[in-house]
């Protein structure tokens, strides 16, 4: 079994992944200490202060690595207990696996460590209005979700001009809907709103195999998808106050939501197990 806090072996049990490193922007704080239950499990608190600027509190294992050297591939199981305060924070928060496609912050303050890449992710994700990224048909573009996204691999030299052309088309109302229909040809996504109160402790689990993803909350299946993101991916846990919009109705944009009070994401008993336990 691999436990993240102990800097464990990856799935081949021969090499150790890098430790989770903090990223603190705009007054965001990352606190790690023994939980109320004792030294194990560890309690992780990601804290944002009141702010009118971009703020991020994040732990990830990707900061020192190129994407091709990220640690995590199927089969594996991520499990963690988590709660957030207030019940509906402003901005985004979540935990799971991704390929860091936009170098953290979509330009709102993170260092551009890597060139952009087609996004791949499997995670629990929240975005508050005006955040609006409806990746799957029939799902709202905001809310607390189980979400998986698998994007077609594109050659790096083609990605920047395609992205620039897509943004231009989305910016023009006459071509906006056509641009979004075209974009759907390049990715597949599934997501489901979690009808729970995230401000109380819940047990979250994500099982990633070569054939798909299974999300569970408190032992009950929340979403089972036949999609699987392209590995390798990195582990990320975060809370910030940004939002992003990409919709046929509203176009494309991003920004910062001012915070009038402190916001926190607390996590404990964070584990990654490979192979997946029976």
Secondary structure, 3 states (H helix, E strand, C coil): CECHHHCCECCCCCCECCCCEEEEECCCEEEEEEECCEEEEEEEEEEECCECCCCEEEEECCCCCCHHHCCECCCEEEEEEEEEECCCCCCEEEEEEECCCCCCCCCCCCCCCCCCCCCEEEEEEEECCCCECCCCCCCCCCEEEEEEEEECCCCHHHHHHHHHHHHHHHHCHHHHHHHHHHHHHHEEEEEEECCCCCCCCEEEEEEEECCEEEEEECCEEEEEECCCCCCCEEEEEEEECEEEEEECCCEEEEEECCECCCEEEEEEEEEEECCCCC
